[in-house]
Amino acid sequence: MSKRRKAQPILQDCPCGLPAAYADCCGRLHRGEVSATTAEQLMRSRFSAFAVRDEDYLLRSWDPETRPADIDFDPGLRWDRLEILSATAGGPFHTEGTVEFRAHYRAHGTPGELHENSRFRRDQGAWVYLDGDIEN
């Protein structure tokens, strides 16, 4: 996999919604300093990666069996806010888990939301995104 790393953005608040600065929250996962310990933490870090357009992290945290070759970011799409609705399993001692979330965005200035129930599993000990069912 080629390196498409770019400079980490300077953000005050982490896009994932937790009360922490990006550099101290999801930025640490994106930089590879720490790994997600739960499926929810991985979900939050992946949302932040979409918000800051960190393709390397998104691909690295995607299950090898369902991972796309690359990510095509829409320049007119901005991810604004994440709501975690529920989670099942996905803890430090689990091998699988789900996270239901609602991701709020603006597409060319128009607000929208993505409601998904995502599945996660461990791959060689690390949490990875497997797939998800989009809810209406």
C-alpha positions as CSV (number, residue, x, y, z in Angstrom):
1,M,0.0,0.0,0.0
2,S,1.5,3.3,-1.0
3,K,2.0,6.1,1.5
4,R,-0.6,8.9,1.0
5,R,0.1,10.5,4.3
6,K,-0.5,14.2,4.6
7,A,0.3,16.7,7.4
8,Q,-2.1,16.2,10.3
9,P,-4.6,19.1,10.5
10,I,-4.5,21.5,13.4
11,L,-7.9,21.2,15.0
12,Q,-9.1,22.5,18.4
13,D,-11.9,19.9,19.0
14,C,-11.9,16.3,17.9
15,P,-14.5,15.7,15.1
16,C,-15.5,12.4,16.9
17,G,-17.5,14.4,19.5
18,L,-15.6,13.5,22.6
19,P,-14.5,16.5,24.8
20,A,-10.8,16.4,23.7
21,A,-8.5,18.1,21.2
22,Y,-8.0,16.2,18.0
23,A,-4.3,15.8,18.6
24,D,-4.9,14.1,21.9
25,C,-7.9,12.1,20.8
26,C,-8.3,10.5,17.3
27,G,-5.2,12.2,16.1
28,R,-3.1,9.7,18.2
29,L,-4.8,6.8,16.5
30,H,-4.4,8.4,13.0
31,R,-0.7,8.9,13.7
32,G,-0.4,5.2,14.8
33,E,0.7,6.1,18.4
34,V,-2.1,4.0,19.9
35,S,-4.7,1.5,18.6
36,A,-8.4,1.5,19.3
37,T,-9.3,-0.6,22.3
38,T,-13.0,-0.8,21.5
39,A,-15.2,-1.0,18.4
40,E,-16.7,2.4,19.4
41,Q,-13.3,4.0,19.7
42,L,-12.5,2.7,16.2
43,M,-15.8,4.0,14.9
44,R,-15.1,7.5,16.3
45,S,-11.6,7.5,14.9
46,R,-12.9,6.5,11.5
47,F,-15.5,9.3,11.5
48,S,-12.7,11.7,12.4
49,A,-10.5,10.3,9.6
50,F,-13.3,11.0,7.1
51,A,-13.7,14.5,8.5
52,V,-9.9,15.2,8.1
53,R,-9.6,13.1,4.9
54,D,-7.0,10.7,6.2
55,E,-7.2,8.0,3.6
56,D,-4.2,6.0,5.0
57,Y,-5.9,5.5,8.3
58,L,-9.3,4.6,6.8
59,L,-7.7,1.9,4.6
60,R,-5.5,0.7,7.5
61,S,-8.6,0.3,9.8
62,W,-10.7,-1.5,7.2
63,D,-11.1,-5.2,7.1
64,P,-8.8,-6.6,4.4
65,E,-11.7,-8.7,3.0
66,T,-14.0,-5.7,2.4
67,R,-11.5,-2.8,2.0
68,P,-11.7,-0.8,-1.2
69,A,-8.5,0.0,-3.2
70,D,-8.8,3.7,-2.3
71,I,-11.2,6.3,-0.9
72,D,-12.8,8.9,-3.2
73,F,-13.4,12.0,-1.0
74,D,-16.1,14.3,-2.4
75,P,-14.7,17.8,-2.1
76,G,-18.2,19.2,-1.6
77,L,-18.9,16.9,1.4
78,R,-18.0,18.0,5.0
79,W,-18.6,15.7,8.0
80,D,-19.8,17.8,10.9
81,R,-20.9,15.7,13.8
82,L,-21.2,12.1,15.1
83,E,-23.9,10.6,17.3
84,I,-23.3,7.2,18.8
85,L,-26.8,5.6,19.2
86,S,-25.8,2.2,20.5
87,A,-23.1,-0.4,20.7
88,T,-23.1,-4.2,21.2
89,A,-20.0,-6.1,22.4
90,G,-16.9,-4.6,20.8
91,G,-15.1,-4.2,24.1
92,P,-11.5,-4.9,25.0
93,F,-12.2,-8.6,25.5
94,H,-14.5,-9.2,22.5
95,T,-13.6,-10.2,19.0
96,E,-16.7,-8.7,17.3
97,G,-19.0,-5.7,17.9
98,T,-21.5,-3.4,16.3
99,V,-21.9,0.4,16.6
100,E,-25.1,2.2,15.5
101,F,-24.4,5.8,14.7
102,R,-25.8,8.9,12.9
103,A,-23.2,11.0,11.1
104,H,-24.2,14.5,10.2
105,Y,-22.7,16.2,7.1
106,R,-23.1,19.0,4.6
107,A,-23.1,18.1,0.9
108,H,-22.5,21.3,-1.1
109,G,-24.0,23.3,1.7
110,T,-27.1,21.1,2.2
111,P,-27.4,19.3,5.5
112,G,-27.8,15.5,5.7
113,E,-27.2,12.5,7.8
114,L,-26.0,8.9,7.4
115,H,-27.6,6.4,9.9
116,E,-25.7,3.1,9.9
117,N,-25.2,0.0,12.0
118,S,-21.6,-0.9,11.5
119,R,-19.9,-4.2,12.1
120,F,-16.4,-4.5,13.5
121,R,-14.1,-7.4,14.2
122,R,-10.6,-8.0,15.3
123,D,-7.9,-8.8,12.6
124,Q,-4.6,-9.9,14.0
125,G,-5.7,-8.4,17.4
126,A,-6.7,-4.9,16.0
127,W,-10.2,-3.6,15.6
128,V,-11.2,-3.2,11.9
129,Y,-14.4,-2.0,10.2
130,L,-16.0,-4.9,8.4
131,D,-19.2,-3.4,6.8
132,G,-22.4,-1.7,7.7
133,D,-26.2,-1.6,7.1
134,I,-27.5,1.9,6.2
135,E,-30.8,2.7,8.0
136,N,-33.5,4.9,6.5
